[in-house]
């Protein structure tokens, strides 16, 4: 599959490169979580590394994120908070969270090495507090460092041994910047050269099709960089490229908040497909419509345009938001009563407030009697502590009865839908980009959102898997490139 027909990203034959402005063992494109982690490991392995960053400073989407990383298997923080976890238990859950199309080797490696990866962050200077956040949130706004971040406690995944695995730096508010400051500092301390304000435009290939360098521009001036061992693409996803979204993941066009930066325009993926790498999983993404916190909203019910429930409301927002788009066709309301209502994190508007469910039904213009029957059935089952149709956990079951009743507007275009892409280039866990024949593209490596990584579907996603994926497999890719033999076919400077 070709990700784009963009001619500006097609490879440049090395015969057309008159000279190299710089020459390094490893060229990393993008100084976000994946690129920074790769640079650290490649430098530590003895390689001469340069990182080419499009913006004036590195950070990427991770710098704007909540800072959650999915660690497990028995981290020191898990133990300090009184939770037992094991590699086997983490593996059983992450296999589900990663999705049906996930690479089993990636899942296994990530779980087996999760504690070591946690300690890698701590060695970079990231601090975590031994405090568990015992509330249903998308991320703690306190300095608590441990939280459930997925569907561990919700159907259909609750049968796997649950444990909180979301680890956030000990920082009030969002902490992605804390993580990235540590990674940026770590890559420079390891010895990587960094060129900011550098737009990498094309890969350079030799006559045999090996990637041997890149061409780009710094403040408009050409820059040609030779890569003796390989090029790593770590330049982000394609949520900011509407043309690519329309072609590959049109449902993501419903999102009105891009979880990423302007650099997430798919250029890295396009450059990769231009040299024969295969783009996979391109239709998948994560939708985020956060109707909680407050966690009391989990006691409400989500209904579609016909007044029918369609998902268990206590699931992680990746699952419920995906259902709002794909099952409810983007028309969804959260029905609450006076006792459980509160302003939401995503500032949902009230579609209607009425004294009775009958009046609420009319206000929402759903079929006559439909919402009344839905609420009556739900209230009957909830009073028994049951949810036989959608399996919401008993903790969140209670009849809706406190007047007045309200409908929070979760419709597409009427509330905040965040979105990010999960598709990218096919690659080995160690970063080698793969063609449609399953063979490596010589000299080309990918990590982060340029790769089809650890988690392959949004409806099973757990927060923290993206940063965990980018950094851990970025590290593996960095080591792999550093161990590659330098090309003997490159022209001298």
N, C-alpha and C positions, 0 to 999 in steps of 0.2 A: 504494500500500500504506500502510495506517495502522499506525504503530508501536505505538499503544496507544489504548485507549478511556478513558484516565484523564481524568475531567472536570476535575480540579484544574489541568490544564495547558492547557485550552481558552482561546482568546484573550479578552481583555476589550475591549469596545467603548470607544473613547475618550470617547463620550458619558457613560460611567459614571465617568470620572475627574474628580473635582471640582476637583483642582488637582495641579500637579507639584511635588514636593519638590526636584527637581534638574533641570537641563536642560543637555545636552551635545550636541556634534555627533555623537559616536560613543559608543555604549554597548557595552562588551565584557562578556559573561557568562562568567566563568571566567578565573582568573589562572594557568593552567598554561603549557605551552610555546607552544601556539597563540595563546591569548589575550594572553600577554605579548609575543610577537613582533608580533602585530597592533597592540597598543597602541604599541609602539615606532615602527613605521612610520607609523601614523596621526598620531601626535604630530609626527614629523619632517616629515610632509607639511603640517603647519600646523593640524591639527584639534584641537578641544577634546575630550579623551577621558576617560571614566571606566571603570574596571574594577571589576566587582562580583564578589567572590569569596565562595563559600559557606563556606569554612573560615576559621579564624582567621588564616591566612597562605596565600599562594599557593604553588604548586608542583605540585599534581596528581600524576598517575601518573609524570610524568617525574622528579620529585624522588626517587622510590623506585626508579628504574630503574638499569640498569648504566651509563647515560650514553653508550652507543654511538650515533654518528650516521653514517649512510651517505653519505660524500662520495667523489667520484672525479673522473675526467677530468684528473688531473694536479695534485693538491694539492702544496703545498710539502713536506708530510710524506711523501707517496708518493715524491716525487723524492729526498728526503733518505735514504730507506730503500732506494733503488735500484730502484724499480718504475716502469715506464712505464705510463701509462694515457692514454686519450683519451676525448673525449665519445662518439665512435662506439662504442668498446668498452664503455663504461659503459652506453650506451643499449641495446646488444645484450643485455646481461645483465639490466638492470632491466626491460626489456620482458618477459622471462621471469619474473622475480621478482615483478612486480606482478600477474601473473595474466591469464587470458584476458578477464576483464571490465573490465580497467583502462582508464582514460581515456588515450588516446594523447597528448593534449596535456599532461596532467599529467606523464606520463613524460618527454616530450621537454623540457619546461621545466625539470624538476628536474635532468636530466642536463646540459643546456646551461648551467645556472647554478650547478652544484654547487661549483665552485672559488670563485665569488663568495660563495656562501652560507657556505662554510668560513671565508672571510676576515671575513664579518660576525660570526661567533662570536668570532673572534680579536680583532676590534675591541671586542667587549664585555668583553674581558679573559680569555677562556678560553684556557688554555695547553695545547699539545700537544707531546709529546716526539718527536723523530725516531728512534723505536725500534720495530722490528717484532717482534711476538710470534709466533714461528714454532712454534706448537703449536695443536692442534685443541682449542679451548675455546669455551664459550658467550660468554665475555668475559674479558679479562685481569684478573687480580687484582693484577698488578704495575702500575707506572706507564707501561708500554709503551702507545703511542698508536695503533698500526696493527695490524690483524688481519683475517683472513678471517672474515666473519660470516654467510655463507650457503652456497649450493650451488655456489659458483664453481668448486671443484675436484672436484665430484661429479657423477656421471651423474644426470639427463640434460642438465645445463646446462654441463658442462665444455667443450663445444665453443666457447662464447663466450670471447673472449680474457680469461683470468682475471687479476684484480689484486685485492689486498687493499684494501677500501674502508671497513672499519669503523674509525672514528676515535673514540678515547676520550680525554677530558682526562687530562693527566699527573697522575694521582691513583692512589695505591694503593687497591685495593678498588673498590667501585662509585662511580660518579662522576655520577649523575643530579643529586645535590644541587649539585654544582659548576656544572653547566649552568644549573640553575634559579636559583641565586643570581645568576648573571650576567644572566639574563633579567629577574628581578624588579628587580634594581638598575637595569638598562637602561631598563625601562618607567617607573620613577619618575624617573630622571634625565632622560628625554625629556619629562617633564611630565605624565604621566597621573595623574589622581586615582585613588585606590584605596579602595574600601569593602570591608572584610573582614566576616566573619560575616553576609553578606547572602545569603539564600536567594531567588533569583529564581524566581517561581512562574508568572507568566503574561506573555505578550506582549500589548501594547496595539495595536489596529488601528483605523484610521479607517474611514469609511463606504465608501471605495473598496477596502478590504482591504490598505492599506499598513501595514506595521509602523512604529509611531511612538514606541514606548517599551516599558517593562517595569514590572511591579508585583512587589514582593517584600516581604521583611521583614528587618529588622535587629534582632536580639535581641527578636523578637516584634512590633516596631513596624512599621507599614506604611511602605513606601518606594516612591514613584512617580517614575520617572525618564524624562524625555522624551529622545528621540533625534532630533535635527534631520536627521541624514544617514542613520543606519541603526543596526541592532542586529546585533552579531556573536555567534552562539552558539558557544562553545568550552568546553563544560561536561563533556566526557568521554563515554566509551562507555556500555554497559549491562551490563557483566559482573556488577555487584552487584545487578541486578534479576532475580530468579529467574523472575518471571512473564513478563517479556519474553524471557528465554532460552528458557523452555518453549514460547513461542509462535513464536519466530523461529529460534532456534539451539539446539535441545534437546541436541545432542551436547556443547555447552559445559557442560551441567549435570554432566558427568562430572568436570569440573575441581574439585579441592579446594583450589586456591590461586588467588585472584583477582589477576590482574596489573592492578592498578588501585587505586583507593581507594573508600571508601564513597560518594563523590560520583559514581562511575561508575554511576549508577542510571537512565540513559536519559532523565532529565527534559528535557534540551536537545533530544533527538530528538523527544520527545513534544510539546514546545511547537512545534517546527517543523512537524510533521505537522498540528498543530491549526490552523495557518494555511494549510494546503494544500501544504506542501513534501512531496516524495515521498521515502519511505525506501526505500533500495535496498541490495542485497548483505547483507541482514540475517541470512542463514543462515551467513555465513562468519565464521571466527575463527581464532585461532592457539592450538594446543595445544603445551605444552612439558613433556616428560618427559626430563630430562637424565641419561642414563646415561653420558655423558662430560662432563668429564674424570673419570678419566684417559683420555688418548687411546688407550691400549692397548686399551680396550674396543671400539674400532672394528674390531679384529681378531677379535672374537667374532661370533656370529650371533644375530639376533633371530628367534624362532620364535613361532608362534601356538599355540592349544590343540591343534592337530593335529600339532604338531611340524614345521611347514613354515615356511620363510623367506617373507617377504612384502615386503621392502624392502632397498635397499642401506644397510648400517649406517654408512657413512661420510658419509651425507647430513646436512645441518643438522637440528637437532632439530625444527624446524617440519615438515619432511617426514616424518621417522621417527615423530614423535608422532602426526601426522595419520593415518599408516598404522596405528599401534597401535589407534587408535579406530575408523577406518572400514574397514580391511581385516582386522584381527585381532579386531574386536568387543570391544576393551578387554581382551583376554587375551593377554599377551605376556611372554616371558621372554628375557633376554639370556644366551646360553650362552657361557661362558668357561672357560679352563683355568687352572691354577695360575700359569702364567708371565705372564699378562696381567691377572689380576684385581687390582682395587684398590677401596677405598671410593669411592663416587661423590659428586659434588657434591650430588645430591638425596637422598643417604642411603638408597639402595635396600637393602632387606632381601634376604637369601639365601633363595630358595624351597627350595633343596635343594643339598647338596654330596655327591657320590658318587665312588667310585673308577672307575666305568666309565660309559659313555654309556647302556648298557642299564639300569643301576641308576638313573641320573638320569631316564631315560624313565619308569620305573615310579614314581619319587617324584613326578613331575609329573603323573602320571595321563593321559599322552597315549596315543593308540592304539599298540598293540604294534608295534614295529619301525619306526615312523614317524620318530622322532628319530634312531634309529640310521642309517637310510637317508639322512636329511638331512645328518648329519655326515659320513658316508662320502662322499657325493657332493661336499660342500663341500671336504673334505680333499683329495680327488683333484684337483679343479680348482685349489684354492689352491696345491697343490704344483707346479702348472704355471704359476702366476702368472695364472690366469684366473678369471673369474666370469661365465660366459656367460649366466646367468639374471638376475642383478641388477646386474652391471656395477660392482661395488665396485672402486675404484682398486687397482692392483697393490701400492701402498705398504702397504696394510692387509690383504693376503692372506697367511695362513700357516695350516697345518693345526692343528687343535685336538688336542693330543696329550699335554700335560703334566698328569699326574695330581696332584691330583684335579680333577674337573670340577664346575662350579657353574652354577646358574641364578639370575640376579638377577631379582627379582620386579618386573616392569614393569606389572602388572595395575592396571586402574582400581580405586581404593579401597585398593590395597596399596602405592602409591607416590605421589609428588608429581606431580600434573598441574597445571601452571599454565595459565591461559587468559585470553584477552582477545578482545573483539569487533572485527570489521573492517567491520561495516555502519554505515550512517548516512544522512544526508540527501544527496540528489543536489544537486550544485553545480557551477558553473563553476570552472575553475582559479583564477579571481580572486575566488572566494568567494560569488558570488550564488547563493542557494538557489533550486532549481528545482522547479516543480510537475510533475505527471504529464504535462502538455502540453509540457514542456520550456521553458516560459517562466519568467523570474525572478519570485520573490515580492517585490514592491516593499518595499524597506527592510530585507530580511532577508539576512544573510550567515552562513556557517558555515565552521568550520575545525577541524582536529584530529579527535578521535574522534566529534564530532558530525556529521562529513561522511564519506561514502564516499570515502575518500581515495586516495592513491597506490597502495598495495598492497591488492589485493582478495581474496587467498586465502592461508591460512596454510601450505599445503603447499609453496609456492614462496617464502615470506617470507625476508628476510634481516634480521638484527638491525641496527637503526639506521635502518630505513626509516620507522618510526613517528615518531621525534623529528625526523628530517629532513623528513618530510611535514608534520607539525604546524607546525614553525617556518617552513619556506619558504613554504608556502601560507597560513599565518597572516600572513606579511609581505605577500604579494600582496593578501590580503583587506583588511588594514589600509590599504594605499594606495588600494585601490578605493573603500572607504567614504569615505575622506577626500576623494576627488575627486567624490563624488556631490553633486548640488545639494540644498541644504536644502529640506525640504518646506514648501510655502506653505499647506498645509491644516491645520497643527497649531494647536490652541488655545493662546492665550498663557497664561503662568503666572498 
